[in-house]
Protein backbone atom coordinates (compact mmCIF):
# COMPACT_ATOMS: atom_id res chain seq x y z
CA UNK A 1 0.00 0.00 0.00
CA UNK A 2 1.25 3.48 -0.91
CA UNK A 3 2.07 5.90 1.86
CA UNK A 4 0.29 9.25 1.92
CA UNK A 5 2.42 12.18 0.68
CA UNK A 6 2.59 13.75 4.13
CA UNK A 7 3.91 10.53 5.68
CA UNK A 8 6.49 10.21 2.89
CA UNK A 9 7.57 13.82 3.47
CA UNK A 10 7.96 13.14 7.18
CA UNK A 11 10.10 10.08 6.37
CA UNK A 12 12.42 12.10 4.11
CA UNK A 13 12.68 14.95 6.62
CA UNK A 14 13.55 12.45 9.35
CA UNK A 15 16.41 11.13 7.22
CA UNK A 16 17.65 14.67 6.47
CA UNK A 17 17.40 15.74 10.12
CA UNK A 18 19.32 12.67 11.27
CA UNK A 19 22.31 13.55 9.08
CA UNK A 20 24.73 16.34 9.92
CA UNK A 21 25.69 16.90 6.29
CA UNK A 22 23.78 17.49 3.05
CA UNK A 23 22.45 14.37 1.36
CA UNK A 24 21.90 13.53 -2.28
CA UNK A 25 18.58 12.06 -3.37
CA UNK A 26 20.23 8.65 -3.79
CA UNK A 27 21.70 8.76 -0.27
CA UNK A 28 18.21 9.50 1.05
CA UNK A 29 16.85 6.65 -1.08
CA UNK A 30 19.39 4.22 0.39
CA UNK A 31 18.39 5.19 3.93
CA UNK A 32 14.69 4.74 3.17
CA UNK A 33 15.27 1.40 1.41
CA UNK A 34 16.63 -0.05 4.66
CA UNK A 35 13.03 -0.08 5.95
CA UNK A 36 11.16 0.01 2.67
CA UNK A 37 13.04 -1.94 -0.04
CA UNK A 38 10.51 -1.24 -2.80
CA UNK A 39 10.77 2.55 -2.69
CA UNK A 40 11.91 3.95 -6.05
CA UNK A 41 13.94 7.03 -7.01
CA UNK A 42 10.99 8.93 -8.55
CA UNK A 43 9.18 8.77 -5.20
CA UNK A 44 12.12 10.38 -3.43
CA UNK A 45 12.53 13.04 -6.13
CA UNK A 46 8.81 13.92 -6.02
CA UNK A 47 8.93 14.13 -2.24
CA UNK A 48 12.03 16.33 -2.25
CA UNK A 49 10.41 18.58 -4.84
CA UNK A 50 7.34 19.00 -2.63
CA UNK A 51 9.47 19.68 0.44
CA UNK A 52 11.53 22.34 -1.35
CA UNK A 53 8.35 23.93 -2.78
CA UNK A 54 6.94 24.09 0.76
CA UNK A 55 10.18 25.56 2.11
CA UNK A 56 10.73 22.60 4.45
CA UNK A 57 13.98 21.57 2.74
CA UNK A 58 16.60 23.30 0.60
CA UNK A 59 18.31 22.03 -2.53
CA UNK A 60 21.94 23.04 -2.61
CA UNK A 61 22.25 23.68 -6.32
CA UNK A 62 26.05 23.82 -6.32
CA UNK A 63 26.50 20.35 -4.83
CA UNK A 64 23.18 18.74 -5.88
CA UNK A 65 22.24 17.82 -2.33
CA UNK A 66 19.51 18.58 0.19
CA UNK A 67 19.29 19.85 3.77
CA UNK A 68 16.27 20.38 6.00
CA UNK A 69 15.13 23.97 6.47
CA UNK A 70 15.99 25.20 9.95
CA UNK A 71 14.60 28.76 9.70
CA UNK A 72 11.36 30.48 8.76
CA UNK A 73 11.78 32.04 5.33
CA UNK A 74 8.29 33.38 4.62
CA UNK A 75 9.64 36.86 3.79
CA UNK A 76 13.33 36.10 3.77
CA UNK A 77 16.21 34.61 1.86
CA UNK A 78 17.90 31.47 3.15
CA UNK A 79 21.67 31.95 3.22
CA UNK A 80 23.49 28.61 3.34
CA UNK A 81 27.16 28.62 4.30
CA UNK A 82 28.73 25.40 2.99
CA UNK A 83 32.09 24.27 4.37
CA UNK A 84 34.26 22.97 1.54
CA UNK A 85 36.37 20.96 3.98
CA UNK A 86 33.96 19.13 6.31
CA UNK A 87 30.72 19.50 4.33
CA UNK A 88 28.72 21.11 7.14
CA UNK A 89 26.00 23.61 6.24
CA UNK A 90 24.95 26.54 8.41
CA UNK A 91 21.64 28.21 7.61
CA UNK A 92 21.23 31.94 8.17
CA UNK A 93 18.31 34.34 7.84
CA UNK A 94 18.98 36.73 4.98
CA UNK A 95 15.99 39.03 5.60
CA UNK A 96 18.05 42.11 4.84
CA UNK A 97 18.95 40.73 1.41
CA UNK A 98 15.43 40.42 0.01
CA UNK A 99 14.88 44.14 -0.73
CA UNK A 100 18.35 44.41 -2.23
CA UNK A 101 17.85 41.38 -4.47
CA UNK A 102 14.46 42.67 -5.57
CA UNK A 103 15.95 46.08 -6.40
CA UNK A 104 18.70 44.39 -8.42
CA UNK A 105 16.21 42.63 -10.67
CA UNK A 106 13.44 45.28 -10.80
CA UNK A 107 15.04 47.20 -13.67
CA UNK A 108 14.76 44.18 -15.96
CA UNK A 109 11.25 43.19 -14.80
CA UNK A 110 12.66 39.84 -13.71
CA UNK A 111 10.19 38.02 -11.45
CA UNK A 112 11.97 35.77 -8.96
CA UNK A 113 10.15 32.61 -7.92
CA UNK A 114 12.50 31.75 -5.08
CA UNK A 115 15.64 33.05 -3.47
CA UNK A 116 18.51 31.08 -2.02
CA UNK A 117 22.09 32.15 -1.46
CA UNK A 118 24.93 29.65 -1.20
CA UNK A 119 28.29 30.67 0.18
CA UNK A 120 31.26 28.28 -0.03
CA UNK A 121 34.27 28.47 2.27
CA UNK A 122 35.43 27.05 5.58
CA UNK A 123 33.47 26.83 8.81
CA UNK A 124 34.95 28.17 12.03
CA UNK A 125 36.15 24.73 13.11
CA UNK A 126 37.95 23.92 9.87
CA UNK A 127 39.42 27.42 9.52
CA UNK A 128 40.96 27.25 13.01
N, C-alpha and C positions, 0 to 999 in steps of 0.2 A: 504494500500500500504506500502511495506517495505521501510524503510529509507536506503539511501546509507550508506556504512560503514563509510565514512568520517563524515557524519552528526551524526551518532551514536557515534563515537569517540568524537566529539565535545560536545555532550550531556553529556557523562560520565565525560569528563574533566571539564565541567562546574560544575557538582555536586561535584567532588573532590576539585576543586578550591574554592567552596563556603563553604567548611567545614574546620575548623581549625585543625581537628584531623584526623587520618587515618580512613578509612571506609572499612568495609567488602563488599564483592560483594552483599550480601543481603541488606545491608543498602543502597547501591547505587541503587539496584533494587527498593526498596521501594520509594526512591525519584523520580525515573523515572516513576513509576506507578502512581504517583499523576497526571501526565499529559498524560500518555500513559498506561492505565490499562492492555492492552493486552501483554505488553512486558514480555518475559519469561527469567528465569535464564540463559539458554544457550546463549542467545543473549548478556547478560551482561558479562558472562565469556569469550566469544569469543572476545568481544570488549576490555576487560581488557587485554587479552592475546596479542592482536594486539598493544595496547598502550605500554605495557611493552616491547614487541619486538622492537618497534620503539624508545624506550627510553623516551617516553613522560609521563610515569607513572612508579612507583616503587611498587613492591610487597614486603611487609615486611614479610619475611618468618616466623619470630619468633612469629608474632601475627596474621598472615593470614589476612592482611589488605592492603590497597592500599593508596598511596599518589601521587599527581601530581609531575612530575619532575620539579624542579625549577632551575636547573643548566644545562650547556652543558657538556655532558660526552663522547664526541666523542673519546677522548684518555685519559680517566680518570676513576676513581673509585668513584661512589657515596658513601659517608659516611653518614649514617643516624643515628642521635643521638635521641633516643627514651626515653622520660621521663616516668618512671614507675609510677609516681604519677599523673600527669595531662594528660598524653597521647600525649603531643605535640611532633612534630618531626621536628628537624632542619636538613637541608641538607647541606653537606659540600663537597667541591671539594677535592678529594683524589688523585690528579695528582701524587704526590710524592710516592704514594703507588704502582702504577702500575708496575714499574720496580722491586720493591722488591717482589711483589706477583709473578711476572713472574719468577724471579730467584728462588723463593721457589719451584716452581713446575717444573722447567726446568729439574732437575736431574731425574725426573720420567717420562719425556715426556708427562706429563699431558697437555692437550690442553683445556684451559678455554674458555667457550663460553660467559660468562658474569661475571662481578665482581660487588659485592655489599657488603658493610660492614655495619653491624648493631651494634650499641653500646647502651646498656641499662644503665640507671642511672637516675639522677635527673637534670632537667634544672636549670638554674640560679635562676629563680623565686621560684621554689619549694625548692631548697637547702638553700635559704636565711632564 
